[in-house]
Amino acid sequence: MGRQVERVAVIGTGLIGASWASAFLAAGLDVTASDPGDGAAERLRASVAAHWPSLEAIGLRPAADPGRLTFASNAAEAVEHADFVQESGPEDRAIKRDLFAVLDAAAPPHAVIASSSSTIMVSEFQDACAHHPERIVLAHPFNPPHLIPLVEVAGGVRTSAAAIDTAMAFFRTIGKHPIHLKKEVRGHVANRLQAALWREAFHLAEQGVASVADIDAAIAHGPGLRWALLGPFMNLDLSGGSAGIRGLLNSPLGAATRAMWDDLGAPSDDPGLTEAIAAGVADARGGRERAEIVAARDAVLIELLRRKADAAVLP
């Protein structure tokens, strides 16, 4: 471990895997991909071509080239010459265990093997690796990985510090912003934070406090704008003025905030709520295709990423 990464294997080329492949190609790396699905190679090349204009707008590395993508007939073949492996297969514990046993047996000993798993922890499949379980890590991206910098890196009970260090260094090298999770937890960090917000959003909709569109607007036109620049703790620190976060939490506003924590609700699992939320989202889309919204989102996101990179004062 610690060897320079020149070739990456991407295992699983669905939405996340294809986005990862695009990101690695844009970083000037050779990428070998594998996916058992019918037509997977053609779909992957089409996805890379669709992602490429956005990656060009962000800025490609000198050696970036979609032509450096190859497709292997199976996972073992894909990883046999890899320096780094990024798995993005189904979110199924049994499948991951079988897949990682194959990857561990076939990948060179120096290669770190990373999982994009959203909720499954490394320790739940790491013991299926009979050869080098110490090189198995979590590398959970945020959708879409070819644009969003965040990567959550964590180890399992048998992961070595060297594997964590290698993964963190690799992602920094290709322009990502990795964070290190010091403990395993279901859903990692960012998804748990999202889940907390979603839980209250569903609760507010179920209680009829506001419409689906207005709940979305409350975030998109309010705190979401600040959250795109600074995280929750830094935003609280700025909200406290010269006294900072300590002063805010020790003030009446801090007490009121704790009272709201106690008052947060839990939505039911009534299928009717799901249908009501889906109908509300459809109304808010107003006939616009999802692809149109995604394209507009990505265009603004690219500009935001560019501006953030220029604003060195932001952490």
BELPE-V658996 format. One record per pair of residues at least 12 apart in sequence whose ideal C-beta (glycine too) atoms are under 10 Angstrom apart, sorted by sequence separation. I is the first residue (numbers start at 1). J is the second residue. D is the distance in whole Angstrom. If there is no record, write none. Layout:
i=I j=J d=D
i=I j=J d=D
This chain:
i=8 j=20 d=8
i=9 j=21 d=10
i=10 j=22 d=10
i=21 j=33 d=6
i=33 j=45 d=10
i=52 j=64 d=9
i=75 j=87 d=9
i=87 j=99 d=7
i=103 j=115 d=10
i=126 j=138 d=10
i=139 j=151 d=5
i=140 j=152 d=4
i=153 j=165 d=10
i=155 j=167 d=9
i=168 j=180 d=6
i=223 j=235 d=7
i=226 j=238 d=8
i=233 j=245 d=7
i=236 j=248 d=6
i=8 j=21 d=8
i=10 j=23 d=10
i=20 j=33 d=9
i=31 j=44 d=10
i=87 j=100 d=7
i=100 j=113 d=7
i=113 j=126 d=10
i=123 j=136 d=9
i=138 j=151 d=9
i=139 j=152 d=7
i=140 j=153 d=8
i=153 j=166 d=10
i=154 j=167 d=9
i=167 j=180 d=9
i=202 j=215 d=9
i=226 j=239 d=9
i=232 j=245 d=10
i=236 j=249 d=8
i=240 j=253 d=9
i=10 j=24 d=7
i=52 j=66 d=6
i=75 j=89 d=9
i=89 j=103 d=10
i=99 j=113 d=10
i=122 j=136 d=6
i=138 j=152 d=7
i=139 j=153 d=6
i=140 j=154 d=8
i=153 j=167 d=5
i=164 j=178 d=10
i=201 j=215 d=5
i=204 j=218 d=9
i=239 j=253 d=8
i=240 j=254 d=9
i=8 j=23 d=9
i=9 j=24 d=10
i=10 j=25 d=10
i=18 j=33 d=8
i=33 j=48 d=10
i=51 j=66 d=9
i=85 j=100 d=10
i=100 j=115 d=8
i=122 j=137 d=7
i=123 j=138 d=10
i=138 j=153 d=6
i=139 j=154 d=9
i=153 j=168 d=6
i=165 j=180 d=9
i=200 j=215 d=9
i=201 j=216 d=8
i=8 j=24 d=5
i=17 j=33 d=7
i=87 j=103 d=7
i=99 j=115 d=9
i=113 j=129 d=8
i=122 j=138 d=5
i=137 j=153 d=6
i=138 j=154 d=4
i=151 j=167 d=8
i=164 j=180 d=7
i=7 j=24 d=9
i=8 j=25 d=9
i=17 j=34 d=9
i=18 j=35 d=9
i=31 j=48 d=9
i=49 j=66 d=7
i=121 j=138 d=7
i=137 j=154 d=7
i=138 j=155 d=7
i=151 j=168 d=9
i=153 j=170 d=10
i=164 j=181 d=10
i=201 j=218 d=9
i=236 j=253 d=10
i=17 j=35 d=7
i=48 j=66 d=5
i=85 j=103 d=6
i=120 j=138 d=9
i=137 j=155 d=6
i=138 j=156 d=8
i=153 j=171 d=7
i=164 j=182 d=10
i=201 j=219 d=8
i=236 j=254 d=9
i=5 j=24 d=9
i=8 j=27 d=9
i=85 j=104 d=9
i=96 j=115 d=7
i=113 j=132 d=8
i=136 j=155 d=8
i=137 j=156 d=8
i=151 j=170 d=10
i=13 j=33 d=5
i=112 j=132 d=10
i=113 j=133 d=10
i=118 j=138 d=10
i=120 j=140 d=10
i=135 j=155 d=10
i=136 j=156 d=6
i=151 j=171 d=5
i=8 j=29 d=5
i=9 j=30 d=10
i=10 j=31 d=6
i=11 j=32 d=10
i=12 j=33 d=9
i=13 j=34 d=8
i=14 j=35 d=7
i=45 j=66 d=8
i=48 j=69 d=6
i=82 j=103 d=9
i=85 j=106 d=9
i=96 j=117 d=7
i=111 j=132 d=9
i=114 j=135 d=9
i=115 j=136 d=7
i=117 j=138 d=6
i=119 j=140 d=9
i=134 j=155 d=9
i=138 j=159 d=9
i=150 j=171 d=10
i=151 j=172 d=9
i=236 j=257 d=9
i=5 j=27 d=9
i=6 j=28 d=9
i=7 j=29 d=7
i=8 j=30 d=7
i=9 j=31 d=8
i=10 j=32 d=7
i=11 j=33 d=8
i=12 j=34 d=8
i=13 j=35 d=4
i=18 j=40 d=9
i=22 j=44 d=9
i=26 j=48 d=9
i=85 j=107 d=6
i=100 j=122 d=9
i=104 j=126 d=9
i=107 j=129 d=10
i=109 j=131 d=8
i=110 j=132 d=9
i=112 j=134 d=10
i=113 j=135 d=6
i=114 j=136 d=8
i=115 j=137 d=7
i=116 j=138 d=8
i=117 j=139 d=9
i=118 j=140 d=6
i=134 j=156 d=9
i=136 j=158 d=8
i=137 j=159 d=6
i=149 j=171 d=9
i=197 j=219 d=8
i=6 j=29 d=7
i=7 j=30 d=4
i=8 j=31 d=5
i=9 j=32 d=5
i=10 j=33 d=4
i=11 j=34 d=6
i=12 j=35 d=6
i=13 j=36 d=10
i=14 j=37 d=8
i=17 j=40 d=9
i=21 j=44 d=6
i=25 j=48 d=6
i=79 j=102 d=8
i=84 j=107 d=9
i=85 j=108 d=10
i=97 j=120 d=10
i=109 j=132 d=6
i=112 j=135 d=5
i=113 j=136 d=5
i=114 j=137 d=5
i=115 j=138 d=6
i=116 j=139 d=7
i=117 j=140 d=6
i=118 j=141 d=9
i=133 j=156 d=8
i=135 j=158 d=10
i=136 j=159 d=6
i=137 j=160 d=9
i=151 j=174 d=10
i=153 j=176 d=10
i=5 j=29 d=7
i=6 j=30 d=6
i=7 j=31 d=8
i=8 j=32 d=8
i=9 j=33 d=7
i=10 j=34 d=8
i=11 j=35 d=8
i=12 j=36 d=9
i=13 j=37 d=8
i=21 j=45 d=9
i=45 j=69 d=7
i=75 j=99 d=7
i=79 j=103 d=6
i=82 j=106 d=9
i=83 j=107 d=9
i=93 j=117 d=9
i=96 j=120 d=6
i=101 j=125 d=9
i=104 j=128 d=8
i=105 j=129 d=8
i=107 j=131 d=9
i=108 j=132 d=10
i=111 j=135 d=7
i=112 j=136 d=8
i=113 j=137 d=7
i=114 j=138 d=7
i=115 j=139 d=7
i=116 j=140 d=6
i=118 j=142 d=10
i=133 j=157 d=9
i=134 j=158 d=6
i=135 j=159 d=8
i=136 j=160 d=10
i=5 j=30 d=10
i=7 j=32 d=7
i=8 j=33 d=9
i=9 j=34 d=7
i=10 j=35 d=9
i=12 j=37 d=9
i=18 j=43 d=7
i=22 j=47 d=7
i=26 j=51 d=8
i=44 j=69 d=7
i=75 j=100 d=10
i=78 j=103 d=9
i=79 j=104 d=9
i=82 j=107 d=6
i=83 j=108 d=8
i=91 j=116 d=9
i=92 j=117 d=10
i=95 j=120 d=10
i=100 j=125 d=5
i=103 j=128 d=10
i=104 j=129 d=4
i=105 j=130 d=7
i=106 j=131 d=9
i=107 j=132 d=8
i=110 j=135 d=8
i=112 j=137 d=6
i=114 j=139 d=4
i=115 j=140 d=8
i=116 j=141 d=6
i=118 j=143 d=10
i=133 j=158 d=4
i=134 j=159 d=6
i=135 j=160 d=7
i=149 j=174 d=10
i=151 j=176 d=5
i=153 j=178 d=5
i=154 j=179 d=9
i=155 j=180 d=9
i=159 j=184 d=10
i=14 j=40 d=9
i=18 j=44 d=5
i=21 j=47 d=8
i=22 j=48 d=5
i=25 j=51 d=9
i=26 j=52 d=8
i=45 j=71 d=8
i=76 j=102 d=6
i=79 j=105 d=9
i=80 j=106 d=6
i=81 j=107 d=9
i=82 j=108 d=7
i=84 j=110 d=10
i=85 j=111 d=6
i=86 j=112 d=9
i=87 j=113 d=7
i=88 j=114 d=10
i=89 j=115 d=8
i=91 j=117 d=6
i=93 j=119 d=10
i=96 j=122 d=10
i=99 j=125 d=8
i=100 j=126 d=7
i=101 j=127 d=10
i=102 j=128 d=9
i=103 j=129 d=8
i=104 j=130 d=7
i=105 j=131 d=6
i=109 j=135 d=8
i=113 j=139 d=10
i=114 j=140 d=9
i=132 j=158 d=10
i=133 j=159 d=8
i=134 j=160 d=4
i=137 j=163 d=5
i=138 j=164 d=10
i=149 j=175 d=7
i=150 j=176 d=7
i=151 j=177 d=7
i=152 j=178 d=8
i=153 j=179 d=7
i=154 j=180 d=7
i=155 j=181 d=8
i=197 j=223 d=10
i=13 j=40 d=5
i=17 j=44 d=8
i=18 j=45 d=9
i=21 j=48 d=6
i=22 j=49 d=9
i=25 j=52 d=8
i=44 j=71 d=7
i=75 j=102 d=5
i=76 j=103 d=8
i=79 j=106 d=5
i=80 j=107 d=7
i=81 j=108 d=7
i=83 j=110 d=7
i=84 j=111 d=6
i=85 j=112 d=7
i=86 j=113 d=9
i=87 j=114 d=7
i=88 j=115 d=8
i=89 j=116 d=8
i=90 j=117 d=10
i=91 j=118 d=6
i=93 j=120 d=6
i=97 j=124 d=8
i=98 j=125 d=9
i=100 j=127 d=10
i=101 j=128 d=5
i=102 j=129 d=10
i=104 j=131 d=5
i=105 j=132 d=9
i=112 j=139 d=9
i=114 j=141 d=10
i=116 j=143 d=10
i=129 j=156 d=10
i=133 j=160 d=9
i=134 j=161 d=9
i=135 j=162 d=8
i=136 j=163 d=7
i=137 j=164 d=6
i=149 j=176 d=5
i=150 j=177 d=6
i=151 j=178 d=4
i=152 j=179 d=6
i=153 j=180 d=5
i=154 j=181 d=4
i=155 j=182 d=9
i=157 j=184 d=8
i=197 j=224 d=10
i=12 j=40 d=9
i=13 j=41 d=8
i=18 j=46 d=9
i=19 j=47 d=7
i=22 j=50 d=9
i=23 j=51 d=8
i=26 j=54 d=9
i=27 j=55 d=9
i=41 j=69 d=9
i=74 j=102 d=8
i=75 j=103 d=6
i=78 j=106 d=8
i=79 j=107 d=4
i=80 j=108 d=7
i=82 j=110 d=10
i=83 j=111 d=6
i=84 j=112 d=6
i=85 j=113 d=4
i=86 j=114 d=5
i=87 j=115 d=5
i=88 j=116 d=4
i=89 j=117 d=9
i=91 j=119 d=6
i=92 j=120 d=8
i=93 j=121 d=10
i=96 j=124 d=8
i=97 j=125 d=5
i=100 j=128 d=5
i=101 j=129 d=6
i=103 j=131 d=10
i=104 j=132 d=6
i=107 j=135 d=8
i=132 j=160 d=9
i=134 j=162 d=8
i=135 j=163 d=5
i=139 j=167 d=6
i=148 j=176 d=9
i=149 j=177 d=4
i=150 j=178 d=8
i=151 j=179 d=7
i=152 j=180 d=8
i=153 j=181 d=7
i=154 j=182 d=8
i=155 j=183 d=10
i=156 j=184 d=7
i=14 j=43 d=9
i=18 j=47 d=4
i=19 j=48 d=9
i=22 j=51 d=4
i=26 j=55 d=4
i=41 j=70 d=9
i=42 j=71 d=9
i=76 j=105 d=7
i=77 j=106 d=8
i=78 j=107 d=9
i=79 j=108 d=8
i=82 j=111 d=5
i=83 j=112 d=8
i=84 j=113 d=8
i=85 j=114 d=6
i=86 j=115 d=8
i=87 j=116 d=6
i=88 j=117 d=9
i=91 j=120 d=6
i=96 j=125 d=4
i=97 j=126 d=9
i=99 j=128 d=9
i=100 j=129 d=6
i=101 j=130 d=7
i=104 j=133 d=7
i=116 j=145 d=8
i=126 j=155 d=9
i=127 j=156 d=8
i=129 j=158 d=8
i=134 j=163 d=6
i=137 j=166 d=8
i=138 j=167 d=9
i=139 j=168 d=9
i=148 j=177 d=9
i=149 j=178 d=9
i=150 j=179 d=7
i=152 j=181 d=6
i=154 j=183 d=8
i=155 j=184 d=8
i=13 j=43 d=7
i=14 j=44 d=9
i=17 j=47 d=9
i=18 j=48 d=7
i=21 j=51 d=9
i=22 j=52 d=7
i=25 j=55 d=8
i=26 j=56 d=8
i=41 j=71 d=4
i=76 j=106 d=4
i=81 j=111 d=9
i=82 j=112 d=9
i=84 j=114 d=7
i=85 j=115 d=9
i=86 j=116 d=7
i=87 j=117 d=8
i=95 j=125 d=9
i=96 j=126 d=10
i=97 j=127 d=8
i=98 j=128 d=7
i=101 j=131 d=9
i=126 j=156 d=4
i=127 j=157 d=8
i=133 j=163 d=10
i=137 j=167 d=5
i=141 j=171 d=9
i=154 j=184 d=6
i=197 j=227 d=10
i=13 j=44 d=4
i=40 j=71 d=8
i=41 j=72 d=9
i=75 j=106 d=7
i=76 j=107 d=9
i=80 j=111 d=10
i=82 j=113 d=9
i=93 j=124 d=6
i=94 j=125 d=9
i=97 j=128 d=4
i=104 j=135 d=8
i=123 j=154 d=10
i=125 j=156 d=8
i=126 j=157 d=7
i=127 j=158 d=7
i=132 j=163 d=9
i=135 j=166 d=8
i=137 j=168 d=9
i=139 j=170 d=9
i=145 j=176 d=8
i=154 j=185 d=9
i=13 j=45 d=10
i=15 j=47 d=8
i=18 j=50 d=9
i=19 j=51 d=7
i=22 j=54 d=9
i=23 j=55 d=8
i=26 j=58 d=8
i=28 j=60 d=8
i=29 j=61 d=8
i=41 j=73 d=10
i=74 j=106 d=9
i=75 j=107 d=10
i=79 j=111 d=7
i=93 j=125 d=6
i=96 j=128 d=8
i=97 j=129 d=9
i=104 j=136 d=7
i=122 j=154 d=6
i=123 j=155 d=9
i=124 j=156 d=8
i=126 j=158 d=5
i=135 j=167 d=9
i=139 j=171 d=7
i=14 j=47 d=9
i=18 j=51 d=8
i=22 j=55 d=6
i=26 j=59 d=9
i=27 j=60 d=8
i=28 j=61 d=4
i=30 j=63 d=9
i=100 j=133 d=9
i=103 j=136 d=9
i=121 j=154 d=8
i=122 j=155 d=6
i=123 j=156 d=4
i=126 j=159 d=7
i=10 j=44 d=8
i=13 j=47 d=8
i=26 j=60 d=5
i=27 j=61 d=5
i=28 j=62 d=6
i=29 j=63 d=8
i=79 j=113 d=8
i=94 j=128 d=10
i=118 j=152 d=10
i=121 j=155 d=10
i=122 j=156 d=3
i=123 j=157 d=5
i=154 j=188 d=7
i=193 j=227 d=10
i=13 j=48 d=10
i=23 j=58 d=10
i=25 j=60 d=9
i=26 j=61 d=7
i=28 j=63 d=3
i=29 j=64 d=9
i=30 j=65 d=9
i=31 j=66 d=9
i=93 j=128 d=10
i=116 j=151 d=9
i=121 j=156 d=7
i=122 j=157 d=8
i=123 j=158 d=8
i=141 j=176 d=8
i=142 j=177 d=10
i=152 j=187 d=10
i=153 j=188 d=10
i=154 j=189 d=9
i=25 j=61 d=9
i=27 j=63 d=9
i=28 j=64 d=5
i=29 j=65 d=10
i=32 j=68 d=10
i=33 j=69 d=7
i=34 j=70 d=10
i=35 j=71 d=8
i=100 j=136 d=7
i=116 j=152 d=10
i=121 j=157 d=10
i=122 j=158 d=9
i=123 j=159 d=9
i=152 j=188 d=5
i=26 j=63 d=10
i=27 j=64 d=7
i=28 j=65 d=8
i=31 j=68 d=6
i=32 j=69 d=8
i=33 j=70 d=7
i=34 j=71 d=7
i=35 j=72 d=9
i=36 j=73 d=9
i=114 j=151 d=9
i=117 j=154 d=10
i=122 j=159 d=6
i=139 j=176 d=9
i=141 j=178 d=10
i=152 j=189 d=6
i=25 j=63 d=10
i=26 j=64 d=5
i=30 j=68 d=5
i=31 j=69 d=5
i=32 j=70 d=5
i=33 j=71 d=5
i=34 j=72 d=5
i=36 j=74 d=8
i=87 j=125 d=10
i=152 j=190 d=6
i=193 j=231 d=9
i=25 j=64 d=6
i=26 j=65 d=9
i=29 j=68 d=7
i=30 j=69 d=8
i=31 j=70 d=7
i=32 j=71 d=7
i=33 j=72 d=7
i=34 j=73 d=7
i=35 j=74 d=10
i=36 j=75 d=8
i=114 j=153 d=8
i=115 j=154 d=10
i=139 j=178 d=8
i=140 j=179 d=10
i=150 j=189 d=9
i=152 j=191 d=9
i=193 j=232 d=8
i=24 j=64 d=10
i=25 j=65 d=7
i=26 j=66 d=9
i=28 j=68 d=8
i=29 j=69 d=10
i=30 j=70 d=8
i=31 j=71 d=9
i=32 j=72 d=5
i=34 j=74 d=6
i=35 j=75 d=9
i=150 j=190 d=6
i=25 j=66 d=6
i=34 j=75 d=5
i=115 j=156 d=10
i=140 j=181 d=9
i=22 j=64 d=10
i=25 j=67 d=9
i=33 j=75 d=10
i=34 j=76 d=9
i=148 j=190 d=10
i=25 j=68 d=6
i=34 j=77 d=7
i=35 j=78 d=9
i=138 j=181 d=7
i=22 j=66 d=8
i=24 j=68 d=9
i=25 j=69 d=6
i=34 j=78 d=4
i=21 j=66 d=9
i=24 j=69 d=9
i=32 j=77 d=8
i=33 j=78 d=6
i=34 j=79 d=8
i=32 j=78 d=5
i=138 j=184 d=8
i=22 j=69 d=9
i=31 j=78 d=10
i=32 j=79 d=8
i=112 j=159 d=10
i=140 j=187 d=9
i=21 j=69 d=7
i=32 j=80 d=9
i=112 j=160 d=10
i=140 j=188 d=5
i=142 j=190 d=6
i=32 j=81 d=7
i=87 j=136 d=10
i=114 j=163 d=9
i=140 j=189 d=9
i=141 j=190 d=10
i=142 j=191 d=9
i=21 j=71 d=10
i=32 j=82 d=7
i=85 j=135 d=9
i=112 j=162 d=9
i=113 j=163 d=9
i=138 j=188 d=7
i=140 j=190 d=8
i=30 j=81 d=9
i=31 j=82 d=9
i=85 j=136 d=10
i=88 j=139 d=10
i=112 j=163 d=5
i=140 j=191 d=8
i=30 j=82 d=9
i=87 j=139 d=9
i=111 j=163 d=10
i=112 j=164 d=9
i=114 j=166 d=10
i=142 j=194 d=9
i=30 j=83 d=9
i=32 j=85 d=10
i=33 j=86 d=10
i=35 j=88 d=9
i=36 j=89 d=9
i=86 j=139 d=7
i=88 j=141 d=9
i=112 j=165 d=10
i=114 j=167 d=6
i=29 j=83 d=9
i=35 j=89 d=9
i=85 j=139 d=10
i=112 j=166 d=5
i=113 j=167 d=10
i=29 j=84 d=9
i=31 j=86 d=9
i=33 j=88 d=10
i=34 j=89 d=10
i=84 j=139 d=9
i=86 j=141 d=9
i=111 j=166 d=9
i=112 j=167 d=5
i=110 j=166 d=9
i=114 j=170 d=9
i=209 j=265 d=10
i=6 j=63 d=10
i=88 j=145 d=9
i=114 j=171 d=9
i=13 j=71 d=8
i=112 j=170 d=7
i=207 j=265 d=7
i=10 j=69 d=9
i=86 j=145 d=9
i=206 j=265 d=8
i=24 j=84 d=9
i=121 j=181 d=10
i=124 j=184 d=9
i=200 j=260 d=10
i=204 j=264 d=10
i=206 j=266 d=10
i=207 j=267 d=9
i=7 j=68 d=9
i=10 j=71 d=10
i=11 j=72 d=9
i=123 j=184 d=6
i=203 j=264 d=7
i=204 j=265 d=8
i=206 j=267 d=5
i=10 j=72 d=10
i=24 j=86 d=8
i=121 j=183 d=10
i=122 j=184 d=7
i=124 j=186 d=10
i=203 j=265 d=4
i=205 j=267 d=8
i=206 j=268 d=7
i=215 j=277 d=10
i=7 j=70 d=10
i=9 j=72 d=8
i=11 j=74 d=10
i=12 j=75 d=9
i=23 j=86 d=9
i=121 j=184 d=4
i=200 j=263 d=10
i=202 j=265 d=9
i=203 j=266 d=6
i=204 j=267 d=9
i=11 j=75 d=5
i=121 j=185 d=8
i=200 j=264 d=5
i=202 j=266 d=9
i=203 j=267 d=5
i=206 j=270 d=8
i=212 j=276 d=8
i=216 j=280 d=9
i=11 j=76 d=10
i=21 j=86 d=8
i=86 j=151 d=10
i=121 j=186 d=7
i=199 j=264 d=8
i=200 j=265 d=7
i=202 j=267 d=4
i=203 j=268 d=9
i=212 j=277 d=6
i=215 j=280 d=9
i=216 j=281 d=8
i=9 j=75 d=8
i=20 j=86 d=5
i=120 j=186 d=9
i=121 j=187 d=9
i=199 j=265 d=8
i=200 j=266 d=9
i=201 j=267 d=9
i=202 j=268 d=9
i=206 j=272 d=9
i=212 j=278 d=9
i=214 j=280 d=9
i=11 j=78 d=6
i=20 j=87 d=10
i=21 j=88 d=9
i=119 j=186 d=6
i=120 j=187 d=10
i=121 j=188 d=9
i=199 j=266 d=7
i=200 j=267 d=9
i=206 j=273 d=5
i=212 j=279 d=8
i=213 j=280 d=6
i=217 j=284 d=9
i=9 j=77 d=9
i=10 j=78 d=8
i=11 j=79 d=7
i=20 j=88 d=6
i=118 j=186 d=10
i=119 j=187 d=5
i=196 j=264 d=8
i=199 j=267 d=7
i=205 j=273 d=7
i=212 j=280 d=3
i=213 j=281 d=8
i=216 j=284 d=6
i=9 j=78 d=5
i=10 j=79 d=10
i=17 j=86 d=8
i=19 j=88 d=9
i=118 j=187 d=7
i=119 j=188 d=8
i=198 j=267 d=9
i=211 j=280 d=6
i=212 j=281 d=6
i=215 j=284 d=10
i=8 j=78 d=10
i=9 j=79 d=4
i=16 j=86 d=9
i=17 j=87 d=8
i=18 j=88 d=9
i=117 j=187 d=10
i=118 j=188 d=8
i=203 j=273 d=10
i=206 j=276 d=8
i=212 j=282 d=9
i=213 j=283 d=7
i=214 j=284 d=9
i=8 j=79 d=10
i=9 j=80 d=9
i=11 j=82 d=10
i=17 j=88 d=4
i=117 j=188 d=9
i=202 j=273 d=7
i=205 j=276 d=7
i=206 j=277 d=9
i=212 j=283 d=7
i=213 j=284 d=4
i=7 j=79 d=10
i=9 j=81 d=8
i=10 j=82 d=9
i=16 j=88 d=4
i=17 j=89 d=8
i=118 j=190 d=10
i=119 j=191 d=7
i=202 j=274 d=9
i=205 j=277 d=6
i=211 j=283 d=8
i=212 j=284 d=6
i=213 j=285 d=10
i=228 j=300 d=10
i=9 j=82 d=4
i=15 j=88 d=8
i=16 j=89 d=10
i=118 j=191 d=6
i=119 j=192 d=10
i=211 j=284 d=8
i=213 j=286 d=9
i=228 j=301 d=9
i=7 j=81 d=6
i=8 j=82 d=6
i=9 j=83 d=9
i=10 j=84 d=10
i=11 j=85 d=7
i=12 j=86 d=9
i=14 j=88 d=7
i=202 j=276 d=10
i=6 j=81 d=10
i=7 j=82 d=5
i=8 j=83 d=7
i=9 j=84 d=7
i=10 j=85 d=8
i=11 j=86 d=7
i=12 j=87 d=6
i=13 j=88 d=8
i=14 j=89 d=8
i=202 j=277 d=7
i=205 j=280 d=7
i=229 j=304 d=8
i=6 j=82 d=9
i=7 j=83 d=5
i=8 j=84 d=5
i=9 j=85 d=5
i=10 j=86 d=5
i=11 j=87 d=4
i=12 j=88 d=4
i=13 j=89 d=10
i=14 j=90 d=9
i=119 j=195 d=10
i=201 j=277 d=9
i=228 j=304 d=6
i=5 j=82 d=9
i=6 j=83 d=6
i=7 j=84 d=8
i=8 j=85 d=7
i=9 j=86 d=7
i=10 j=87 d=8
i=11 j=88 d=7
i=12 j=89 d=4
i=228 j=305 d=10
i=5 j=83 d=4
i=6 j=84 d=9
i=7 j=85 d=10
i=8 j=86 d=6
i=9 j=87 d=9
i=10 j=88 d=7
i=11 j=89 d=6
i=12 j=90 d=8
i=229 j=307 d=9
i=4 j=83 d=7
i=5 j=84 d=5
i=225 j=304 d=10
i=229 j=308 d=7
i=3 j=83 d=6
i=228 j=308 d=8
i=234 j=314 d=9
i=3 j=84 d=9
i=234 j=315 d=7
i=1 j=83 d=10
i=84 j=166 d=8
i=229 j=311 d=8
i=1 j=84 d=10
i=12 j=95 d=10
i=83 j=166 d=10
i=84 j=167 d=8
i=230 j=314 d=7
i=231 j=315 d=8
i=229 j=314 d=6
i=230 j=315 d=7
i=84 j=170 d=6
i=229 j=315 d=10
i=12 j=99 d=8
i=83 j=170 d=9
i=84 j=171 d=10
i=11 j=99 d=7
i=58 j=146 d=9
i=11 j=100 d=10
i=58 j=147 d=7
i=54 j=144 d=9
i=57 j=147 d=10
i=84 j=174 d=10
i=11 j=102 d=9
i=55 j=146 d=6
i=11 j=103 d=7
i=54 j=146 d=7
i=55 j=147 d=8
i=51 j=144 d=8
i=54 j=147 d=6
i=9 j=103 d=8
i=20 j=114 d=10
i=51 j=145 d=10
i=52 j=146 d=9
i=51 j=146 d=5
i=20 j=116 d=7
i=51 j=147 d=8
i=9 j=106 d=9
i=19 j=116 d=10
i=9 j=107 d=7
i=48 j=146 d=9
i=17 j=116 d=7
i=47 j=146 d=9
i=16 j=116 d=5
i=7 j=108 d=10
i=9 j=111 d=8
i=11 j=113 d=9
i=14 j=116 d=10
i=16 j=118 d=9
i=8 j=111 d=9
i=11 j=114 d=10
i=12 j=115 d=10
i=7 j=111 d=9
i=9 j=113 d=9
i=11 j=115 d=9
i=12 j=116 d=8
i=3 j=108 d=9
i=5 j=110 d=10
i=11 j=116 d=9
i=5 j=111 d=9
i=8 j=114 d=10
i=10 j=116 d=10
i=3 j=110 d=5
i=5 j=112 d=9
i=1 j=109 d=9
i=2 j=110 d=8
i=3 j=111 d=9
i=1 j=110 d=6
i=3 j=112 d=10
i=1 j=111 d=8
i=2 j=112 d=10
i=1 j=112 d=6
i=61 j=173 d=10
i=61 j=174 d=8
i=61 j=175 d=8
i=59 j=175 d=9
i=58 j=175 d=8
i=23 j=141 d=8
i=20 j=139 d=9
i=26 j=146 d=7
i=20 j=141 d=7
i=23 j=144 d=9
i=24 j=145 d=10
i=25 j=146 d=9
i=19 j=141 d=8
i=22 j=144 d=9
i=23 j=145 d=6
i=24 j=146 d=9
i=22 j=145 d=8
i=23 j=146 d=4
i=16 j=140 d=10
i=19 j=143 d=7
i=20 j=144 d=9
i=21 j=145 d=9
i=22 j=146 d=4
i=23 j=147 d=8
i=16 j=141 d=7
i=19 j=144 d=5
i=20 j=145 d=5
i=21 j=146 d=8
i=22 j=147 d=9
i=23 j=148 d=10
i=16 j=142 d=10
i=18 j=144 d=9
i=19 j=145 d=4
i=20 j=146 d=7
i=23 j=149 d=10
i=16 j=143 d=7
i=18 j=145 d=9
i=19 j=146 d=5
i=15 j=143 d=7
i=16 j=144 d=8
i=17 j=145 d=9
i=18 j=146 d=9
i=19 j=147 d=8
i=23 j=151 d=10
i=15 j=144 d=8
i=16 j=145 d=6
i=19 j=148 d=9
i=15 j=145 d=9
i=16 j=146 d=10
i=175 j=305 d=10
i=1 j=132 d=10
i=20 j=151 d=10
i=1 j=134 d=9
i=1 j=135 d=7
i=175 j=309 d=9
i=29 j=170 d=10
i=27 j=170 d=10
i=27 j=171 d=10
i=29 j=173 d=10
i=29 j=174 d=8
i=27 j=173 d=8
i=28 j=174 d=9
i=27 j=174 d=4
i=23 j=171 d=10
i=26 j=174 d=8
i=27 j=175 d=7
i=26 j=175 d=9
i=27 j=176 d=9
i=24 j=174 d=7
i=144 j=294 d=9
i=147 j=297 d=9
i=23 j=174 d=7
i=147 j=298 d=6
i=23 j=175 d=9
i=146 j=298 d=10
i=23 j=176 d=8
i=144 j=297 d=10
i=148 j=301 d=8
i=144 j=298 d=8
i=147 j=301 d=6
i=147 j=302 d=7
i=149 j=305 d=7
i=144 j=301 d=9
i=147 j=304 d=10
i=148 j=305 d=9
i=147 j=305 d=7
i=1 j=160 d=8
i=149 j=308 d=9
i=2 j=162 d=7
i=149 j=309 d=10
i=1 j=162 d=5
i=2 j=163 d=10
i=5 j=166 d=9
i=1 j=163 d=6
i=5 j=167 d=10
i=8 j=170 d=9
i=1 j=164 d=10
i=2 j=165 d=8
i=3 j=166 d=8
i=1 j=165 d=8
i=2 j=166 d=6
i=5 j=169 d=9
i=1 j=166 d=5
i=4 j=169 d=10
i=5 j=170 d=5
i=1 j=167 d=9
i=4 j=170 d=9
i=8 j=174 d=9
i=2 j=169 d=8
i=1 j=169 d=10
i=2 j=170 d=10
i=5 j=173 d=7
i=4 j=173 d=9
i=5 j=174 d=8
i=50 j=291 d=10
i=54 j=295 d=9
i=57 j=298 d=9
i=57 j=299 d=8
i=58 j=301 d=10
i=54 j=298 d=6
i=58 j=302 d=6
i=50 j=295 d=10
i=53 j=298 d=10
i=54 j=299 d=8
i=57 j=302 d=5
i=56 j=302 d=10
i=57 j=303 d=9
i=59 j=305 d=10
i=51 j=298 d=9
i=54 j=301 d=9
i=55 j=302 d=9
i=58 j=305 d=6
i=59 j=306 d=9
i=54 j=302 d=6
i=57 j=305 d=9
i=58 j=306 d=7
i=53 j=302 d=10
i=57 j=306 d=8
i=59 j=309 d=9
i=58 j=309 d=9
